[in-house]
Amino acid sequence: MPIVDFLRQLSVKRNARTGFKFRWLGCSRKKPFHCCPIPGTRSVDHLHENLRAVDVQLTPADLREIETALSKIEVYGGRMNEERMKAVDQTE
């Protein structure tokens, strides 16, 4: 998965692997709203790891690097299979 691989590499480069993905989601300039990811977890240790996202600081240069790299990655496929999409966005 190219997007995940890129973000993982950048987080290692920045020495901010823990919580990096959550911080990026919260900082994305392209969203017209503040995105608040709600990660699932199976353990208290993972919860603490996710909460360390508040310690990650992304600079404007970091965000530009991310946006530039992501703009070069082709995204394809639906967000869910056909069966699940039938239950999404239904109007009455």
GIRA-V863351 format. One record per pair of residues at least 24 apart in sequence whose C-alpha atoms are under 6 Angstrom apart, sorted by sequence separation. I is the first residue (numbers start at 0). J is the second residue. If there is no record, write none. Layout:
i | j
I | J
I | J
This chain:
i | j
22 | 52
17 | 48
18 | 49
18 | 51
19 | 52
18 | 52
